[in-house]
Amino acid sequence: QVQLVESGGGLVQAGGSLRLACAASGRTFSTRAMGWFRQAPGKEREFVASTNWSGPSTDYADSVKGRFTISRDNAKNTVYLQMNSLKPEDTGVYYCAGDRQRFRFGPRNGAEYDYWGQGTQVTVSS
């Protein structure tokens, strides 16, 4: 089992930066791909980024590519999302998620994740 707690959200002006962190508990964290998803008001949850179980392989939604960076520190059981050049359309609740399976590349489909945090609000003002 993996339990996840996000932090680092807040209010920022367009063009600014935030760094989200997701602290995990559970012995299998280091064997699972991790993803970040977001949900804007009135919209469905969407994929943002993922990292494979060991960290080097990453994937990004086109809308954040070049601006966001996902990373993980398995020694600290933590995954991060560095968000730069933020835009108002990046506003939403951001969730980290742990893969249902172990030892694979991070999927884009949220249904492939069994473990979810409570979410952290990110608001970008124009």
Sequence and secondary structure as in RCSB ss.txt:
>XXXX:A:sequence
QVQLVESGGGLVQAGGSLRLACAASGRTFSTRAMGWFRQAPGKEREFVASTNWSGPSTDYADSVKGRFTISRDNA
KNTVYLQMNSLKPEDTGVYYCAGDRQRFRFGPRNGAEYDYWGQGTQVTVSS
>XXXX:A:secstr
  EEEEE  EEEETT  EEEEEEEESTTGGGS EEEEEE TTS  EEEEEE SSSS EEE TTTTTTEEEEEETT
TTEEEEEE S  GGG EEEEEEEESSSSS   S GGGEEEE   EEEEEE 
